């Protein structure tokens, strides 16, 4: 009897333990999913926080922006994280280096954020370190934490894989990029990347344009999306940093509208047409002259022909009279 009681008690403890364990696992999975959503949410905020929140940007320039004079952009764009720190997250030490039309002289967030906790990053975003760098009146605390989580955990240094002069991907697997592109991206952007056109730096652009002119922006957006749009997100698909670069490498081979216009070689030079005399009249005056010219030309020919025929007639008459005599 006692052994049966012990067995029942053991089974009850086992069942209770399994229930507790499943609850703990569920909570852990929920925390992981929440953190994953914080990464993509934070990346969208880094790109354009007011578009991600669906609000209007503050009026005027961001106060810190006034500390530089090299970048003349103004207004809403000055409030975006990326405008100072770059799509490669390295500010003046990366793609926005001196000589770039985006240069501001502001430092990047990478690798500085690796030295800070997420709480310390939130403090920087909230103006506790620099009062002019205070986003707390505009961005809710939960979103500031999501941005800090993204900055702390998910920045990628792609600069060692991209040529700083040509912007071409170094290494990479274009065939793998093509497979990933066709399986996820082509359904919206088309096989040639030109189905969805968008504005980029004042021009109409395709994916090929963006991949060639700003590969870091391409990588950020293919990994984390664009605020206010529904698109496939590489991070959610589990793409690695290298897979993102493979897609970029393939996209750089797509039509971009930047291809050089072919001109004929020396052996294929097309001669310019030489204007020939005559042709249709180009105005009333030349039309009148053309008509008079045609008239005089016709009369002259008739006169010459008439004189010739009269001469022939005189010769015939003279020959006939000569025979009669």
C-alpha positions as CSV (number, residue, x, y, z in Angstrom):
1,X,0.0,0.0,0.0
2,X,2.8,2.4,0.9
3,X,4.6,1.6,-2.3
4,X,1.5,2.4,-4.3
5,X,1.1,5.7,-2.5
6,X,4.7,6.6,-3.1
7,X,4.3,5.8,-6.8
8,X,1.2,8.1,-7.0
9,X,3.0,10.9,-5.2
10,X,6.0,10.4,-7.5
11,X,3.8,10.6,-10.6
12,X,2.1,13.7,-9.3
13,X,5.5,15.4,-8.7
14,X,6.6,14.3,-12.2
15,X,3.5,15.8,-13.8
16,X,3.8,19.0,-11.8
17,X,7.5,19.3,-12.7
18,X,6.7,18.8,-16.4
19,X,4.1,21.5,-16.2
20,X,6.5,23.9,-14.6
21,X,9.2,23.1,-17.1
22,X,6.9,23.6,-20.1
23,X,5.8,26.9,-18.7
24,X,9.4,28.0,-18.2
25,X,10.4,26.9,-21.8
26,X,7.3,28.8,-23.1
27,X,8.4,31.9,-21.3
28,X,12.0,31.6,-22.5
29,X,10.8,31.2,-26.1
30,X,8.5,34.2,-25.7
31,X,11.5,36.3,-24.5
32,X,13.6,35.2,-27.4
33,X,10.8,36.1,-29.9
34,X,10.3,39.4,-28.1
35,X,14.1,40.1,-28.3
36,X,14.0,39.2,-32.0
37,X,11.2,41.6,-32.7
38,X,13.1,44.2,-30.7
39,X,16.0,43.8,-33.1
40,X,13.9,44.4,-36.2
41,X,11.9,47.2,-34.5
42,X,15.1,48.9,-33.4
43,X,16.6,48.6,-36.9
44,X,13.5,50.3,-38.3
45,X,13.8,53.1,-35.7
46,X,17.5,53.5,-36.6
47,X,16.5,53.9,-40.3
48,X,13.6,56.4,-39.8
49,X,12.1,56.5,-36.3
50,X,9.2,58.9,-37.2
51,X,8.2,56.8,-40.2
52,X,8.3,53.6,-38.0
53,X,6.1,55.3,-35.4
54,X,3.8,56.9,-37.9
55,X,4.3,60.4,-36.6
56,X,5.5,63.7,-37.9
57,X,9.1,64.6,-37.4
58,X,10.0,67.6,-35.1
59,X,10.3,71.0,-36.7
60,X,13.6,72.4,-37.7
61,X,17.0,70.7,-37.4
62,X,18.1,68.2,-34.7
63,X,20.1,70.4,-32.2
64,X,23.3,68.3,-32.5
65,X,23.2,68.7,-36.3
66,X,24.0,72.4,-35.8
67,X,27.5,71.4,-34.6
68,X,28.6,70.7,-38.1
69,X,28.6,72.7,-41.4
70,X,29.8,70.3,-44.0
71,X,26.5,68.5,-44.6
72,X,23.9,71.1,-45.8
73,X,20.8,68.8,-45.5
74,X,18.2,70.1,-43.2
75,X,14.8,69.4,-41.6
76,X,13.4,66.0,-41.0
77,X,16.4,64.1,-42.3
78,X,18.6,65.5,-39.6
79,X,16.6,63.7,-37.0
80,X,17.4,60.2,-38.3
81,X,20.1,58.2,-36.6
82,X,21.4,57.1,-40.0
83,X,22.0,60.7,-41.2
84,X,24.8,61.1,-38.6
85,X,26.0,57.5,-38.0
86,X,25.7,56.0,-41.5
87,X,24.2,52.8,-42.9
88,X,27.4,51.1,-42.0
89,X,27.1,52.5,-38.5
90,X,30.6,53.9,-38.5
91,X,30.0,57.6,-39.1
92,X,33.0,59.7,-40.1
93,X,35.2,56.5,-40.1
94,X,33.1,54.6,-42.6
95,X,31.2,55.4,-45.8
96,X,30.4,58.9,-44.5
97,X,34.1,59.7,-44.3
98,X,35.5,63.1,-45.2
99,X,35.0,63.8,-48.9
100,X,31.7,62.1,-49.0
101,X,28.6,64.2,-49.7
102,X,27.2,62.8,-46.5
103,X,30.2,63.8,-44.3
104,X,29.3,65.4,-40.9
105,X,32.3,64.5,-38.8
106,X,30.0,62.7,-36.2
107,X,31.4,59.4,-34.9
108,X,29.7,56.1,-35.6
109,X,27.8,53.9,-33.2
110,X,30.1,51.0,-34.0
111,X,32.2,49.9,-32.2
112,X,31.3,52.4,-29.4
113,X,28.1,50.5,-28.4
114,X,30.1,47.3,-27.7
115,X,31.6,49.1,-24.7
116,X,28.1,50.1,-23.2
117,X,25.2,48.2,-21.7
118,X,21.8,48.5,-23.2
119,X,20.8,50.7,-20.2
120,X,23.7,53.0,-20.9
121,X,22.7,53.2,-24.6
122,X,19.1,54.2,-23.5
123,X,20.6,56.9,-21.3
124,X,22.5,58.3,-24.3
125,X,19.3,58.3,-26.4
126,X,17.4,60.0,-23.6
127,X,19.8,62.9,-23.4
128,X,21.2,62.0,-20.0
129,X,24.8,62.1,-21.4
130,X,24.2,65.0,-23.8
131,X,21.0,67.0,-23.3
132,X,20.9,68.0,-27.0
133,X,20.8,64.3,-27.9
134,X,17.4,63.7,-26.2
135,X,14.9,61.6,-28.1
136,X,12.7,60.7,-25.1
137,X,10.1,63.4,-25.9
138,X,9.4,61.8,-29.3
139,X,10.2,58.1,-28.9
140,X,8.4,55.9,-26.3
141,X,10.6,54.2,-23.7
142,X,9.8,50.7,-25.1
143,X,11.0,51.8,-28.5
144,X,14.2,53.4,-27.1
145,X,14.9,50.1,-25.5
146,X,14.3,48.3,-28.8
147,X,16.7,50.7,-30.5
148,X,19.3,50.1,-27.8
149,X,18.9,46.3,-28.1
150,X,19.4,46.5,-31.9
151,X,22.5,48.7,-31.5
152,X,24.0,46.4,-28.8
153,X,23.4,43.0,-30.4
154,X,22.9,43.2,-34.1
155,X,25.3,45.6,-35.8
156,X,27.3,44.1,-38.6
157,X,30.7,45.4,-39.8
158,X,30.5,44.9,-43.6
159,X,33.3,47.3,-44.5
160,X,36.0,44.7,-44.7
161,X,33.8,42.9,-47.4
162,X,33.1,46.0,-49.6
163,X,35.6,47.8,-51.7
164,X,35.6,51.4,-50.5
165,X,36.3,52.8,-54.0
166,X,34.2,50.6,-56.3
167,X,31.5,49.6,-53.6
168,X,31.7,46.1,-55.1
169,X,31.4,43.1,-52.7
170,X,34.7,41.3,-52.1
171,X,34.3,37.6,-52.3
172,X,30.8,36.2,-51.8
173,X,28.8,33.7,-53.7
174,X,26.7,35.2,-56.5
175,X,25.0,31.9,-57.3
176,X,23.8,31.6,-53.7
177,X,22.7,35.2,-53.8
178,X,20.7,34.6,-56.9
179,X,19.0,31.6,-55.3
180,X,18.0,33.6,-52.2
181,X,16.9,36.6,-54.3
182,X,14.7,34.5,-56.6
183,X,13.1,32.6,-53.7
184,X,12.3,35.7,-51.6
185,X,12.8,39.1,-53.4
186,X,11.8,38.5,-57.0
187,X,8.1,38.0,-56.1
188,X,7.9,41.8,-55.5
189,X,10.9,43.3,-57.2
190,X,10.9,41.2,-60.3
191,X,13.6,39.0,-61.8
192,X,15.5,42.1,-62.9
193,X,14.9,44.1,-59.7
194,X,13.0,46.9,-61.6
195,X,9.4,46.0,-60.9
196,X,9.2,48.3,-57.8
197,X,10.9,51.6,-58.4
198,X,11.6,54.1,-55.6
199,X,13.2,57.4,-55.1
200,X,16.9,57.4,-54.1
201,X,19.0,60.5,-53.7
202,X,16.7,62.5,-56.0
203,X,16.5,59.8,-58.8
204,X,14.2,57.0,-59.8
205,X,16.0,53.8,-58.7
206,X,15.8,50.0,-58.8
207,X,17.4,47.4,-56.6
208,X,20.4,47.4,-59.0
209,X,20.8,51.1,-58.6
210,X,20.8,51.0,-54.8
211,X,23.1,47.9,-54.7
212,X,25.8,49.7,-56.8
213,X,25.5,53.2,-55.3
214,X,24.9,52.5,-51.6
215,X,25.6,48.8,-50.7
216,X,25.4,49.5,-47.0
217,X,21.9,50.9,-47.2
218,X,21.0,47.8,-49.3
219,X,22.3,45.5,-46.7
220,X,20.5,47.2,-43.8
221,X,17.2,47.2,-45.6
222,X,17.3,43.7,-46.9
223,X,18.2,42.5,-43.4
224,X,15.7,44.5,-41.4
225,X,13.2,46.1,-43.8
226,X,12.0,49.6,-44.6
227,X,9.7,51.5,-42.2
228,X,6.1,51.7,-43.5
229,X,6.4,48.9,-46.0
230,X,5.6,45.2,-46.0
231,X,8.7,43.3,-47.2
232,X,10.6,40.1,-46.6
233,X,13.1,40.6,-43.8
234,X,16.4,38.6,-44.0
235,X,16.8,38.7,-40.2
236,X,13.4,37.0,-39.7
237,X,14.4,34.4,-42.4
238,X,17.5,33.6,-40.5
239,X,19.9,34.9,-43.1
240,X,23.5,35.2,-42.0
241,X,25.5,38.3,-42.6
242,X,27.3,36.5,-45.5
243,X,24.0,35.5,-47.1
244,X,23.0,39.1,-47.0
245,X,26.2,40.0,-48.8
246,X,25.7,37.2,-51.3
247,X,22.3,38.8,-52.2
248,X,24.0,42.2,-52.5
249,X,26.6,40.7,-54.8
250,X,24.0,39.3,-57.1
251,X,21.9,42.5,-57.0
252,X,24.9,44.4,-58.2
253,X,24.6,42.5,-61.5
254,X,21.0,43.5,-62.1
255,X,20.1,46.4,-64.5
256,X,20.7,49.7,-62.7
257,X,20.2,52.4,-65.3
258,X,23.9,53.3,-64.7
259,X,25.3,51.2,-67.5
260,X,27.6,53.3,-69.9
261,X,26.0,54.1,-73.2
262,X,27.8,52.3,-76.0
263,X,29.1,54.5,-78.8
264,X,30.3,53.2,-82.2
265,X,33.9,52.3,-82.7
266,X,36.1,54.1,-85.2
267,X,35.4,51.4,-87.7
268,X,31.7,51.7,-87.1
269,X,31.4,55.5,-87.2
270,X,28.1,56.5,-88.7
271,X,28.7,59.4,-91.1
272,X,26.6,62.5,-90.7
273,X,24.1,62.9,-93.6
274,X,25.3,65.5,-96.1
275,X,22.7,67.9,-97.1
276,X,21.9,67.7,-100.8
277,X,20.7,70.5,-102.9
278,X,17.0,70.7,-103.6
279,X,14.5,69.0,-101.6
280,X,11.2,70.3,-100.2
281,X,10.9,74.0,-99.4
282,X,11.5,74.9,-95.8
283,X,9.5,78.2,-95.8
284,X,7.3,80.4,-98.0
285,X,10.3,82.4,-99.4
286,X,12.3,79.4,-100.4
287,X,9.1,77.9,-101.8
288,X,8.5,80.9,-104.1
289,X,12.1,80.8,-105.3
290,X,11.9,77.1,-105.9
291,X,8.7,77.6,-108.0
292,X,10.3,80.4,-110.1
293,X,13.4,78.3,-110.6
294,X,11.4,75.4,-111.8
295,X,9.5,77.7,-114.2
296,X,12.6,79.3,-115.7
297,X,14.3,76.0,-115.9
298,X,11.3,74.5,-117.9
299,X,11.1,77.6,-120.2
300,X,14.8,77.6,-120.9
301,X,14.7,73.9,-121.9
302,X,11.7,74.5,-124.2
303,X,13.4,77.6,-125.8
304,X,16.6,75.6,-126.5
305,X,14.6,72.7,-128.0
306,X,12.5,75.1,-130.1
307,X,15.6,76.8,-131.5
308,X,17.2,73.4,-132.3
309,X,14.1,72.2,-134.1
310,X,13.8,75.5,-136.1
311,X,17.5,75.1,-137.1
312,X,16.9,71.5,-138.2
313,X,13.9,72.7,-140.3
314,X,15.9,75.4,-142.0
315,X,18.6,72.9,-142.9
316,X,16.1,70.5,-144.4
317,X,14.4,73.3,-146.5
318,X,17.8,74.5,-147.7
319,X,18.8,71.0,-148.8
320,X,15.5,70.6,-150.7
321,X,15.9,73.9,-152.6
322,X,19.5,73.0,-153.4
323,X,18.4,69.9,-155.2
324,X,15.7,71.7,-157.2
325,X,18.2,74.2,-158.5
